[in-house]
């Protein structure tokens, strides 16, 4: 598989990887500047020259994957018989600088349960982000292609779910997924809250509604065996409290802004580039 196909495959799978590029060559080297390879968690694709050069690049790339690095770094290696190495000698006589770039192939998952007036406005905003965006509704009409047409050709990858029992879709969301509950039916909302609290691996849980609604839900959820600690995982009313408008667009704006703060808080800290290694 070529490096380009590997990038596409990792992106489709949502798996992390590092693109390794020969950035500069001085003297003789196995590959020319511009040669590329991709390093995944368990496999590599294409080559930047083999031998100690490539093995060292793979080792460093996987170290970047292990710490969740997002910042590219340069790695310079000398290819002489006097250079220390770990994976065999390469005596080409040159020097190679590699650029290691962590790929943005893993996208956060966001889900909107209920694609009514507010849900659709929220989907319009979130579709502009590079996320896996799940839209779930028990009403097929809310997910009609013509209604969702404005979301097409957007940076987000759309996943459309018509689900008469929405909590069944919730069970299939990936670990760490963030979602908001905006359905038209309070019974659906309550069932989703119950199902969400039974999955400790989920991320942000937002619920639209009033204090009165939450007071009723709180009693129901406690009666089902959930604890106060469990209930604290649900943010309600969802959205920024400073925004007081009640139109669907304003509510969606506040919810989207809150979700963006959640996404930014979940991002790994910037990786400090290690000193260049010159074996």
C-alpha atoms as one frame of an Amber mdcrd trajectory, in Angstrom:
protein
   0.000   0.000   0.000   1.349   3.451  -0.890   1.843   6.109   1.774  -1.027
   8.158   0.329  -3.435   5.216   0.415  -2.260   4.473   3.957  -3.160   8.007
   5.062  -6.613   7.605   3.523  -7.099   4.210   5.162  -6.069   5.430   8.611
  -8.371   8.414   8.209 -11.328   6.187   7.302 -10.627   3.928  10.266  -9.994
   6.804  12.656  -6.605   5.336  13.598  -3.518   7.430  14.468  -0.385   7.567
  12.347   2.732   9.572  11.570   3.820  10.714   8.115   7.616  10.513   7.755
   9.165  12.565   4.942  12.770  12.841   3.813  13.046  16.618   4.224  16.695
  17.089   3.249  19.661  15.017   2.091  23.350  15.876   2.240  25.686  13.542
   0.394  24.617   9.992  -0.408  21.425   8.464   1.039  19.087   5.539   0.220
  16.185   7.809  -0.811  15.836  11.282  -2.259  14.250  14.289  -0.575  10.479
  14.000  -0.698  10.332  10.229  -0.138   7.616   9.324   2.361   6.334   6.548
   4.568   3.510   6.199   7.084   3.909   4.668  10.530   0.883   3.250  12.323
   0.546   1.575  15.685   1.132  -1.897  14.255   2.233  -1.466  10.635   4.198
   0.753   8.260   3.642   1.629   4.617   6.155   2.708   1.964   9.797   3.465
   2.804  12.284   6.252   3.449  15.311   4.052   2.910  15.249   0.998   5.173
  17.966  -0.049   7.588  18.893   1.899  10.708  17.511   5.113   9.186  14.007
   3.729   8.791  13.998   1.673  11.994  15.008   4.744  14.009  12.279   6.794
  12.308   9.666   4.132  13.094  10.775   3.985  16.727  10.529   7.760  17.082
   7.181   7.913  15.257   5.675   5.345  17.611   6.983   7.308  20.581   5.061
  10.294  19.219   1.944   8.145  18.869   2.323   6.841  22.412   2.346  10.326
  23.927  -0.371  11.736  21.666   1.925  14.324  20.096   0.388  16.750  17.621
   3.443  18.848  16.751   5.785  17.855  13.878   9.474  17.395  14.593  12.736
  16.984  12.690  15.118  14.074  13.125  18.625  14.179  11.624  20.646  10.996
  11.139  24.201  10.504   9.847  24.804   7.507   7.593  28.456   6.702   8.277
  30.263   3.687   9.671  31.375   5.796  12.644  27.851   6.831  13.654  26.421
   4.879  16.609  23.249   3.011  15.751  20.845   0.426  17.084  19.563  -1.332
  13.967  22.615  -2.107  11.845  25.063   0.107   9.960  24.392   2.233   6.895
  27.561   3.530   5.286  26.131   5.703   2.515  28.227   8.599   3.770  25.455
  11.181   3.837  23.140  12.862   6.276  19.346  12.712   6.186  16.828  14.967
   7.913  13.384  13.475   8.407  10.176  15.363   9.095   7.793  13.434  11.370
   4.206  14.732  11.218   1.470  13.257  13.432  -1.598  12.806  11.225  -4.970
  14.251  12.106  -6.731  10.990  11.326  -8.520  10.548  14.653 -11.563  12.793
  14.924 -13.677  13.373  18.019 -17.199  11.964  17.895 -20.172  14.244  18.514
 -23.793  13.081  18.536 -27.053  14.992  18.428 -30.089  13.069  19.645 -33.082
  14.863  18.202 -32.767  16.750  14.921 -35.633  19.169  15.382 -35.354  22.942
  15.101 -32.493  23.273  17.602 -30.832  20.024  16.580 -30.688  21.007  12.922
 -29.263  24.446  13.724 -26.652  22.774  15.947 -25.809  20.270  13.211 -25.226
  23.128  10.773 -22.629  24.633  13.103 -20.916  21.384  14.113 -20.740  20.148
  10.518 -18.104  22.830   9.943 -15.751  21.058  12.350 -13.517  18.083  11.544
 -15.501  15.626  13.643 -17.492  12.425  13.341 -21.001  13.875  13.575 -23.836
  11.492  14.420 -27.421  12.653  13.889 -30.062  10.488  15.543 -33.836  10.816
  15.505 -36.774   8.468  15.971 -38.680  10.391  13.260 -37.601   9.543   9.731
 -38.866  12.863   8.353 -36.346  14.793  10.444 -33.526  12.984   8.636 -34.862
  13.372   5.088 -32.051  14.052   2.585 -33.543  17.359   1.467 -33.696  18.575
   5.072 -30.077  17.664   5.725 -28.828  18.946   2.360 -27.119  22.024   3.904
 -24.855  19.670   5.870 -23.457  17.908   2.830 -19.934  18.638   1.532 -18.865
  19.770   4.999 -15.632  18.987   6.882 -17.513  16.719   9.303 -18.165  13.077
   8.498 -21.914  12.598   8.821 -23.510   9.480  10.268 -27.299   9.473   9.950
 -29.312   7.173  12.240 -33.060   6.719  12.046 -33.690   4.923  15.321 -37.155
   4.277  16.792 -35.273   3.406  20.005 -32.504   6.064  20.092 -30.652   4.610
  23.085 -29.704   1.640  20.896 -27.558   4.008  18.825 -26.027   5.433  21.983
 -24.764   1.954  22.841 -22.772   1.918  19.582 -21.073   5.311  19.960 -17.287
   5.083  20.416 -15.702   5.595  23.841 -15.193   9.267  24.618 -18.043  10.416
  22.373 -19.693  13.693  23.398 -23.399  14.194  22.822 -26.437  16.311  23.518
 -30.027  15.206  24.083 -32.524  17.430  22.266 -35.374  15.099  21.353 -39.030
  16.057  21.002 -40.129  13.502  23.601 -39.321  13.716  27.321 -39.664   9.940
  27.583 -36.905   9.549  24.971 -34.784  12.095  26.830 -35.174  10.202  30.114
 -34.328   6.858  28.505 -31.232   8.367  26.901 -30.072   9.828  30.220 -30.475
   6.436  31.882 -28.591   4.640  29.092 -25.821   7.256  29.025 -25.164   6.960
  32.750 -24.687   3.222  32.299 -21.682   3.934  30.062 -18.849   5.447  32.131
 -16.628   5.669  29.029 -18.671   8.407  27.359 -17.638  12.055  27.334 -19.773
  15.164  27.760 -23.528  14.595  28.212 -25.751  17.615  27.650 -29.509  17.776
  28.164 -31.807  20.539  26.986 -34.637  21.576  29.280 -35.797  23.474  32.325
 -35.020  23.028  36.013 -38.472  21.498  36.475 -37.752  18.893  33.798 -34.434
  18.021  35.406 -36.002  17.744  38.865 -38.401  15.099  37.523 -35.636  13.290
  35.649 -33.445  13.377  38.735 -36.054  11.555  40.800 -36.546   8.956  38.066
 -32.830   8.339  37.632 -32.216   8.022  41.366 -35.049   5.499  41.574 -33.308
   3.472  38.848 -30.204   3.157  41.006 -28.042   6.023  39.754 -26.088   7.990
  42.343 -25.618  11.718  42.805 -22.134  11.274  41.367 -23.660   9.663  38.295
 -26.149  12.503  37.855 -23.350  15.071  38.029 -22.151  13.757  34.659 -25.165
  15.343  32.953 -24.949  19.051  32.130 -28.368  20.666  32.095 -29.548  22.999
  30.820 -26.955  22.532  28.110 -25.437  25.637  26.525 -23.830  28.871  27.688
 -25.967  30.466  30.417 -24.847  33.957  29.397 -26.833  33.639  26.160 -30.446
  34.363  27.029 -32.041  34.145  23.580 -34.540  31.342  23.031 -34.551  31.040
  19.252 -33.235  27.738  17.883 -30.222  29.483  16.326 -29.175  31.173  19.579
 -29.669  28.019  21.640 -27.618  26.045  19.094 -24.886  28.685  19.181 -24.592
  28.372  22.950 -24.514  24.574  22.832 -21.913  24.561  20.037 -19.686  26.964
  21.975 -19.912  24.754  25.053 -19.037  21.667  23.024 -16.059  23.474  21.511
 -14.686  24.168  24.997 -15.090  20.459  25.768 -13.222  19.492  22.585 -10.388
  21.909  23.298 -10.059  20.679  26.879  -9.727  17.110  25.593  -6.896  17.934
  23.193  -3.465  16.669  24.281  -1.009  19.249  25.503   1.456  20.509  22.870
   4.390  18.132  22.550   7.808  19.539  23.398  10.199  18.684  20.580  13.056
  16.551  21.828  16.648  17.390  20.891  17.601  16.035  17.480  19.056  12.590
  17.651  22.258  12.080  15.654  23.448   8.491  15.913
